[in-house]
Amino acid sequence: MTETRATTRFVRLTAQKARLVVDLIRGKRVEAALSILEYTPKRGAKTVLKTLRSAVANAETTQHADVDTLYVKRAFVDEGPTAKRFLSRAHGRATPVFKRTSHITVIVAPRGASEEA
C-alpha cells in the first residue's frame, strides 16, 4: 500500500499559525493525532482535524487500509494567495491589511510502508 493525501486549500488562516498546529501531529499515529487535534485550543486545529479525517477516509476508500496501522507520514502548510486591502486611518492616511491564506496538506501511510520505502 502507498501513501494517501488530503489537501485543504485557501484556508483563511496564516501559514505560520497553521504550522504550529501541524507540527503537533507530524509522525504520530492517526489515532493519537486525532485526539491531539480535538483538544488543541488553536483555531487552526479544527481545519487540520478536518483535513486529517479526509486523508484517513481517502486511505480507507482507495487503499482499503486499516485505520489502526496508519500514521501521519507528512504534514505541511504552504502559503496561499494574499488578499490586499486598505484600512482608513487618521489624517487621510491608509494602512495596508493583508488577509493571508494557506494550503494544508496531510499525507498518511500504513506503518509498514515507511520501512519499505
PyMOL commands that place a pseudoatom at each C-alpha (Angstrom):
pseudoatom trace, name=CA, resn=MET, resi=1, chain=A, elem=C, hetatm=0, pos=[0.000, 0.000, 0.000]
pseudoatom trace, name=CA, resn=THR, resi=2, chain=A, elem=C, hetatm=0, pos=[1.094, 3.524, -0.650]
pseudoatom trace, name=CA, resn=GLU, resi=3, chain=A, elem=C, hetatm=0, pos=[0.580, 6.846, 0.993]
pseudoatom trace, name=CA, resn=THR, resi=4, chain=A, elem=C, hetatm=0, pos=[-2.679, 8.768, 0.749]
pseudoatom trace, name=CA, resn=ARG, resi=5, chain=A, elem=C, hetatm=0, pos=[-3.103, 12.525, 0.854]
pseudoatom trace, name=CA, resn=ALA, resi=6, chain=A, elem=C, hetatm=0, pos=[-5.734, 15.149, 1.547]
pseudoatom trace, name=CA, resn=THR, resi=7, chain=A, elem=C, hetatm=0, pos=[-5.393, 18.869, 0.860]
pseudoatom trace, name=CA, resn=THR, resi=8, chain=A, elem=C, hetatm=0, pos=[-7.452, 21.781, 2.082]
pseudoatom trace, name=CA, resn=ARG, resi=9, chain=A, elem=C, hetatm=0, pos=[-6.799, 24.885, 0.031]
pseudoatom trace, name=CA, resn=PHE, resi=10, chain=A, elem=C, hetatm=0, pos=[-7.452, 28.592, 0.539]
pseudoatom trace, name=CA, resn=VAL, resi=11, chain=A, elem=C, hetatm=0, pos=[-7.933, 28.374, 4.301]
pseudoatom trace, name=CA, resn=ARG, resi=12, chain=A, elem=C, hetatm=0, pos=[-8.336, 31.877, 5.783]
pseudoatom trace, name=CA, resn=LEU, resi=13, chain=A, elem=C, hetatm=0, pos=[-5.541, 31.335, 8.283]
pseudoatom trace, name=CA, resn=THR, resi=14, chain=A, elem=C, hetatm=0, pos=[-1.917, 32.389, 8.093]
pseudoatom trace, name=CA, resn=ALA, resi=15, chain=A, elem=C, hetatm=0, pos=[0.551, 29.650, 7.257]
pseudoatom trace, name=CA, resn=GLN, resi=16, chain=A, elem=C, hetatm=0, pos=[2.615, 30.497, 10.328]
pseudoatom trace, name=CA, resn=LYS, resi=17, chain=A, elem=C, hetatm=0, pos=[-0.315, 29.834, 12.679]
pseudoatom trace, name=CA, resn=ALA, resi=18, chain=A, elem=C, hetatm=0, pos=[-1.331, 26.664, 10.840]
pseudoatom trace, name=CA, resn=ARG, resi=19, chain=A, elem=C, hetatm=0, pos=[2.231, 25.293, 11.019]
pseudoatom trace, name=CA, resn=LEU, resi=20, chain=A, elem=C, hetatm=0, pos=[2.124, 25.467, 14.822]
pseudoatom trace, name=CA, resn=VAL, resi=21, chain=A, elem=C, hetatm=0, pos=[-0.795, 23.029, 14.772]
pseudoatom trace, name=CA, resn=VAL, resi=22, chain=A, elem=C, hetatm=0, pos=[0.596, 20.762, 12.041]
pseudoatom trace, name=CA, resn=ASP, resi=23, chain=A, elem=C, hetatm=0, pos=[3.878, 20.385, 13.937]
pseudoatom trace, name=CA, resn=LEU, resi=24, chain=A, elem=C, hetatm=0, pos=[1.954, 18.737, 16.802]
pseudoatom trace, name=CA, resn=ILE, resi=25, chain=A, elem=C, hetatm=0, pos=[0.799, 15.742, 14.711]
pseudoatom trace, name=CA, resn=ARG, resi=26, chain=A, elem=C, hetatm=0, pos=[3.657, 15.079, 12.284]
pseudoatom trace, name=CA, resn=GLY, resi=27, chain=A, elem=C, hetatm=0, pos=[4.933, 11.483, 12.630]
pseudoatom trace, name=CA, resn=LYS, resi=28, chain=A, elem=C, hetatm=0, pos=[2.250, 10.402, 15.096]
pseudoatom trace, name=CA, resn=ARG, resi=29, chain=A, elem=C, hetatm=0, pos=[-0.275, 7.567, 14.765]
pseudoatom trace, name=CA, resn=VAL, resi=30, chain=A, elem=C, hetatm=0, pos=[-3.593, 8.739, 13.329]
pseudoatom trace, name=CA, resn=GLU, resi=31, chain=A, elem=C, hetatm=0, pos=[-5.456, 7.786, 16.498]
pseudoatom trace, name=CA, resn=ALA, resi=32, chain=A, elem=C, hetatm=0, pos=[-3.122, 9.918, 18.635]
pseudoatom trace, name=CA, resn=ALA, resi=33, chain=A, elem=C, hetatm=0, pos=[-3.128, 12.788, 16.145]
pseudoatom trace, name=CA, resn=LEU, resi=34, chain=A, elem=C, hetatm=0, pos=[-6.933, 12.935, 16.129]
pseudoatom trace, name=CA, resn=SER, resi=35, chain=A, elem=C, hetatm=0, pos=[-7.087, 13.167, 19.914]
pseudoatom trace, name=CA, resn=ILE, resi=36, chain=A, elem=C, hetatm=0, pos=[-4.360, 15.840, 19.997]
pseudoatom trace, name=CA, resn=LEU, resi=37, chain=A, elem=C, hetatm=0, pos=[-6.211, 17.984, 17.465]
pseudoatom trace, name=CA, resn=GLU, resi=38, chain=A, elem=C, hetatm=0, pos=[-9.578, 17.610, 19.197]
pseudoatom trace, name=CA, resn=TYR, resi=39, chain=A, elem=C, hetatm=0, pos=[-8.181, 19.125, 22.398]
pseudoatom trace, name=CA, resn=THR, resi=40, chain=A, elem=C, hetatm=0, pos=[-5.893, 21.759, 20.897]
pseudoatom trace, name=CA, resn=PRO, resi=41, chain=A, elem=C, hetatm=0, pos=[-7.374, 25.219, 21.551]
pseudoatom trace, name=CA, resn=LYS, resi=42, chain=A, elem=C, hetatm=0, pos=[-5.847, 26.888, 18.473]
pseudoatom trace, name=CA, resn=ARG, resi=43, chain=A, elem=C, hetatm=0, pos=[-8.174, 27.991, 15.671]
pseudoatom trace, name=CA, resn=GLY, resi=44, chain=A, elem=C, hetatm=0, pos=[-6.274, 26.065, 13.001]
pseudoatom trace, name=CA, resn=ALA, resi=45, chain=A, elem=C, hetatm=0, pos=[-6.751, 22.755, 14.814]
pseudoatom trace, name=CA, resn=LYS, resi=46, chain=A, elem=C, hetatm=0, pos=[-10.308, 22.442, 13.530]
pseudoatom trace, name=CA, resn=THR, resi=47, chain=A, elem=C, hetatm=0, pos=[-9.235, 22.731, 9.885]
pseudoatom trace, name=CA, resn=VAL, resi=48, chain=A, elem=C, hetatm=0, pos=[-6.236, 20.415, 10.288]
pseudoatom trace, name=CA, resn=LEU, resi=49, chain=A, elem=C, hetatm=0, pos=[-8.506, 17.874, 12.014]
pseudoatom trace, name=CA, resn=LYS, resi=50, chain=A, elem=C, hetatm=0, pos=[-10.909, 18.009, 9.081]
pseudoatom trace, name=CA, resn=THR, resi=51, chain=A, elem=C, hetatm=0, pos=[-8.032, 17.510, 6.622]
pseudoatom trace, name=CA, resn=LEU, resi=52, chain=A, elem=C, hetatm=0, pos=[-6.637, 14.569, 8.628]
pseudoatom trace, name=CA, resn=ARG, resi=53, chain=A, elem=C, hetatm=0, pos=[-10.042, 12.884, 8.739]
pseudoatom trace, name=CA, resn=SER, resi=54, chain=A, elem=C, hetatm=0, pos=[-10.314, 13.352, 4.973]
pseudoatom trace, name=CA, resn=ALA, resi=55, chain=A, elem=C, hetatm=0, pos=[-6.897, 11.735, 4.448]
pseudoatom trace, name=CA, resn=VAL, resi=56, chain=A, elem=C, hetatm=0, pos=[-7.917, 8.761, 6.607]
pseudoatom trace, name=CA, resn=ALA, resi=57, chain=A, elem=C, hetatm=0, pos=[-11.181, 8.394, 4.684]
pseudoatom trace, name=CA, resn=ASN, resi=58, chain=A, elem=C, hetatm=0, pos=[-9.257, 8.526, 1.398]
pseudoatom trace, name=CA, resn=ALA, resi=59, chain=A, elem=C, hetatm=0, pos=[-6.922, 5.781, 2.637]
pseudoatom trace, name=CA, resn=GLU, resi=60, chain=A, elem=C, hetatm=0, pos=[-9.851, 3.600, 3.701]
pseudoatom trace, name=CA, resn=THR, resi=61, chain=A, elem=C, hetatm=0, pos=[-11.693, 4.070, 0.416]
pseudoatom trace, name=CA, resn=THR, resi=62, chain=A, elem=C, hetatm=0, pos=[-8.913, 3.878, -2.159]
pseudoatom trace, name=CA, resn=GLN, resi=63, chain=A, elem=C, hetatm=0, pos=[-6.287, 1.692, -0.453]
pseudoatom trace, name=CA, resn=HIS, resi=64, chain=A, elem=C, hetatm=0, pos=[-8.588, -0.343, 1.844]
pseudoatom trace, name=CA, resn=ALA, resi=65, chain=A, elem=C, hetatm=0, pos=[-6.164, 0.499, 4.641]
pseudoatom trace, name=CA, resn=ASP, resi=66, chain=A, elem=C, hetatm=0, pos=[-6.647, -0.451, 8.279]
pseudoatom trace, name=CA, resn=VAL, resi=67, chain=A, elem=C, hetatm=0, pos=[-7.030, 2.765, 10.278]
pseudoatom trace, name=CA, resn=ASP, resi=68, chain=A, elem=C, hetatm=0, pos=[-5.123, 1.318, 13.252]
pseudoatom trace, name=CA, resn=THR, resi=69, chain=A, elem=C, hetatm=0, pos=[-1.923, 0.971, 11.181]
pseudoatom trace, name=CA, resn=LEU, resi=70, chain=A, elem=C, hetatm=0, pos=[-1.983, 4.490, 9.694]
pseudoatom trace, name=CA, resn=TYR, resi=71, chain=A, elem=C, hetatm=0, pos=[0.312, 7.283, 10.797]
pseudoatom trace, name=CA, resn=VAL, resi=72, chain=A, elem=C, hetatm=0, pos=[0.892, 10.865, 9.665]
pseudoatom trace, name=CA, resn=LYS, resi=73, chain=A, elem=C, hetatm=0, pos=[3.809, 10.447, 7.274]
pseudoatom trace, name=CA, resn=ARG, resi=74, chain=A, elem=C, hetatm=0, pos=[3.999, 14.083, 6.162]
pseudoatom trace, name=CA, resn=ALA, resi=75, chain=A, elem=C, hetatm=0, pos=[2.043, 17.194, 7.056]
pseudoatom trace, name=CA, resn=PHE, resi=76, chain=A, elem=C, hetatm=0, pos=[2.877, 20.637, 5.775]
pseudoatom trace, name=CA, resn=VAL, resi=77, chain=A, elem=C, hetatm=0, pos=[1.382, 24.066, 5.197]
pseudoatom trace, name=CA, resn=ASP, resi=78, chain=A, elem=C, hetatm=0, pos=[2.078, 26.237, 2.157]
pseudoatom trace, name=CA, resn=GLU, resi=79, chain=A, elem=C, hetatm=0, pos=[1.159, 29.881, 1.739]
pseudoatom trace, name=CA, resn=GLY, resi=80, chain=A, elem=C, hetatm=0, pos=[-1.824, 30.650, -0.441]
pseudoatom trace, name=CA, resn=PRO, resi=81, chain=A, elem=C, hetatm=0, pos=[-2.698, 33.917, -2.144]
pseudoatom trace, name=CA, resn=THR, resi=82, chain=A, elem=C, hetatm=0, pos=[-2.858, 37.063, -0.036]
pseudoatom trace, name=CA, resn=ALA, resi=83, chain=A, elem=C, hetatm=0, pos=[-5.780, 39.470, -0.422]
pseudoatom trace, name=CA, resn=LYS, resi=84, chain=A, elem=C, hetatm=0, pos=[-4.550, 43.039, -0.001]
pseudoatom trace, name=CA, resn=ARG, resi=85, chain=A, elem=C, hetatm=0, pos=[-6.880, 45.639, 1.498]
pseudoatom trace, name=CA, resn=PHE, resi=86, chain=A, elem=C, hetatm=0, pos=[-6.511, 49.127, 2.950]
pseudoatom trace, name=CA, resn=LEU, resi=87, chain=A, elem=C, hetatm=0, pos=[-7.840, 50.460, 6.227]
pseudoatom trace, name=CA, resn=SER, resi=88, chain=A, elem=C, hetatm=0, pos=[-8.612, 54.182, 6.533]
pseudoatom trace, name=CA, resn=ARG, resi=89, chain=A, elem=C, hetatm=0, pos=[-6.678, 55.925, 9.265]
pseudoatom trace, name=CA, resn=ALA, resi=90, chain=A, elem=C, hetatm=0, pos=[-6.419, 59.420, 10.703]
pseudoatom trace, name=CA, resn=HIS, resi=91, chain=A, elem=C, hetatm=0, pos=[-5.334, 62.438, 8.622]
pseudoatom trace, name=CA, resn=GLY, resi=92, chain=A, elem=C, hetatm=0, pos=[-6.267, 60.788, 5.319]
pseudoatom trace, name=CA, resn=ARG, resi=93, chain=A, elem=C, hetatm=0, pos=[-3.727, 58.001, 5.638]
pseudoatom trace, name=CA, resn=ALA, resi=94, chain=A, elem=C, hetatm=0, pos=[-4.235, 54.340, 4.780]
pseudoatom trace, name=CA, resn=THR, resi=95, chain=A, elem=C, hetatm=0, pos=[-2.783, 51.238, 6.408]
pseudoatom trace, name=CA, resn=PRO, resi=96, chain=A, elem=C, hetatm=0, pos=[-2.375, 48.024, 4.415]
pseudoatom trace, name=CA, resn=VAL, resi=97, chain=A, elem=C, hetatm=0, pos=[-4.210, 44.927, 5.637]
pseudoatom trace, name=CA, resn=PHE, resi=98, chain=A, elem=C, hetatm=0, pos=[-3.063, 41.519, 4.388]
pseudoatom trace, name=CA, resn=LYS, resi=99, chain=A, elem=C, hetatm=0, pos=[-5.645, 38.741, 4.510]
pseudoatom trace, name=CA, resn=ARG, resi=100, chain=A, elem=C, hetatm=0, pos=[-3.431, 35.705, 4.231]
pseudoatom trace, name=CA, resn=THR, resi=101, chain=A, elem=C, hetatm=0, pos=[-4.490, 32.212, 3.194]
pseudoatom trace, name=CA, resn=SER, resi=102, chain=A, elem=C, hetatm=0, pos=[-2.806, 28.823, 3.347]
pseudoatom trace, name=CA, resn=HIS, resi=103, chain=A, elem=C, hetatm=0, pos=[-2.954, 25.345, 1.832]
pseudoatom trace, name=CA, resn=ILE, resi=104, chain=A, elem=C, hetatm=0, pos=[-2.855, 22.445, 4.340]
pseudoatom trace, name=CA, resn=THR, resi=105, chain=A, elem=C, hetatm=0, pos=[-1.689, 19.008, 3.170]
pseudoatom trace, name=CA, resn=VAL, resi=106, chain=A, elem=C, hetatm=0, pos=[-1.722, 15.836, 5.267]
pseudoatom trace, name=CA, resn=ILE, resi=107, chain=A, elem=C, hetatm=0, pos=[-0.247, 12.544, 3.987]
pseudoatom trace, name=CA, resn=VAL, resi=108, chain=A, elem=C, hetatm=0, pos=[-0.954, 9.299, 5.824]
pseudoatom trace, name=CA, resn=ALA, resi=109, chain=A, elem=C, hetatm=0, pos=[0.557, 5.865, 5.221]
pseudoatom trace, name=CA, resn=PRO, resi=110, chain=A, elem=C, hetatm=0, pos=[0.453, 2.440, 6.841]
pseudoatom trace, name=CA, resn=ARG, resi=111, chain=A, elem=C, hetatm=0, pos=[3.285, 1.887, 9.307]
pseudoatom trace, name=CA, resn=GLY, resi=112, chain=A, elem=C, hetatm=0, pos=[4.780, -0.928, 7.194]
pseudoatom trace, name=CA, resn=ALA, resi=113, chain=A, elem=C, hetatm=0, pos=[5.065, 1.270, 4.072]
pseudoatom trace, name=CA, resn=SER, resi=114, chain=A, elem=C, hetatm=0, pos=[7.654, 3.540, 5.687]
pseudoatom trace, name=CA, resn=GLU, resi=115, chain=A, elem=C, hetatm=0, pos=[10.167, 0.707, 6.139]
pseudoatom trace, name=CA, resn=GLU, resi=116, chain=A, elem=C, hetatm=0, pos=[9.776, -0.431, 2.510]
pseudoatom trace, name=CA, resn=ALA, resi=117, chain=A, elem=C, hetatm=0, pos=[10.463, 2.989, 1.010]
for i in range(1, 117): cmd.bond("trace and resi %d" % i, "trace and resi %d" % (i + 1))
show_as sticks, trace
zoom trace
